[in-house]
Amino acid sequence: MLLQLAAGKTLRVAESFFPLRILKGVDGHKPERGNYWPGGPDESLATLSNGIKVKRRMLRMRACTEKDAKGKMCRGHLKRWFTPGEEVLRLVGSNAEIYRCERCHTVYLPNPEEQPRTQTLAW
């Protein structure tokens, strides 16, 4: 398989090569709000009394995007948090799907454009 590159050059790639695609929303279109899309700005909803931020997850987000004092991203994995504190429960409600970074403990709420991940797996 040959790919056409800029300046008239071609590149030979294996048949199993799949070009990267731009991710689309659940209904097939890119959301209008840029902050829910990978690479968009973070949406910080609140700050808890201990200084931890509450943010909304971007579409298909799996790693934390919180920056430290040096400006580096945390990149910790987001884990489902089943035992949040009283302050978090008051802020988001008792039935909310809550995620927390395993490194910096930033709290993330689910993306409204993604399906909830609370269903039971069926094989």
C-alpha positions in Angstrom: 0.0 0.0 0.0 1.3 3.4 -0.9 0.5 6.7 0.9 0.9 10.1 -0.8 2.8 12.6 1.2 3.5 16.3 0.7 5.9 17.4 -2.0 5.0 14.5 -4.3 6.7 11.8 -2.1 5.1 8.4 -1.5 5.5 6.1 1.5 5.2 2.3 1.4 3.4 0.9 4.4 2.2 -2.6 5.4 -1.4 -3.6 4.6 -2.2 -3.7 8.4 -1.4 0.0 8.8 -4.4 2.0 9.8 -4.1 5.8 9.6 -5.1 7.8 12.7 -8.7 9.0 12.7 -10.2 12.0 14.5 -12.4 10.8 17.3 -16.1 11.6 16.9 -18.8 11.9 19.5 -21.4 9.2 20.2 -23.7 10.4 17.5 -20.9 10.8 14.9 -20.2 14.5 15.1 -17.5 16.5 16.9 -19.0 18.4 19.9 -19.3 22.1 19.7 -17.8 22.6 23.1 -14.0 22.3 22.9 -13.5 21.5 26.5 -15.0 18.0 26.3 -12.7 17.0 23.4 -9.2 15.6 23.8 -6.8 18.5 23.6 -9.4 21.1 24.6 -9.0 23.2 27.8 -9.9 21.6 31.1 -13.2 22.5 32.8 -12.6 23.0 36.5 -16.0 22.9 38.3 -15.0 23.5 41.9 -12.2 23.2 44.5 -12.7 21.2 47.6 -11.7 22.5 51.1 -8.5 20.6 51.0 -7.4 22.2 47.7 -8.3 19.2 45.4 -10.0 20.3 42.1 -13.2 18.8 40.7 -13.2 18.6 36.9 -15.2 17.2 34.1 -13.7 14.3 32.1 -13.0 14.9 28.4 -14.4 12.5 25.8 -12.7 9.1 26.2 -10.3 10.4 28.8 -8.3 7.9 30.8 -5.4 10.0 32.2 -5.3 13.0 34.5 -4.5 16.4 32.9 -3.8 18.4 36.1 -0.6 20.4 35.9 1.8 20.7 38.9 3.8 23.8 40.0 6.3 23.2 37.2 3.6 23.0 34.5 4.0 19.3 33.9 0.9 17.1 33.5 0.2 14.5 36.2 -0.9 11.8 33.7 -2.1 9.5 36.5 -4.8 6.9 35.6 -8.4 7.8 36.4 -10.0 5.1 38.6 -13.6 4.8 39.5 -14.0 6.1 43.1 -16.7 4.2 45.1 -16.0 5.8 48.5 -16.0 9.6 48.1 -16.1 11.8 51.1 -19.1 13.7 52.4 -18.0 17.0 50.8 -17.8 15.4 47.3 -21.1 13.7 47.8 -22.8 17.0 48.7 -21.3 18.6 45.7 -22.1 16.0 43.0 -24.9 13.9 44.6 -24.9 10.4 45.9 -25.7 8.6 42.6 -23.0 10.3 40.5 -20.3 8.3 38.7 -17.1 9.7 40.2 -13.5 9.2 39.1 -10.3 10.1 40.9 -6.7 10.4 39.7 -4.5 7.8 41.4 -1.5 10.2 41.7 -2.8 13.7 42.5 -6.3 12.7 43.7 -8.1 15.2 41.4 -11.8 14.3 41.2 -13.4 13.9 37.8 -17.1 13.8 36.9 -18.2 11.9 33.8 -18.6 13.5 30.4 -22.3 14.1 29.6 -21.7 13.0 25.9 -20.4 9.6 26.9 -22.4 6.5 27.9 -22.2 5.8 31.6 -19.9 2.9 32.6 -22.0 1.6 35.4 -23.6 -1.3 33.6 -22.7 -4.9 34.4 -20.5 -6.7 31.8 -22.2 -9.5 29.9 -20.3 -12.1 28.1 
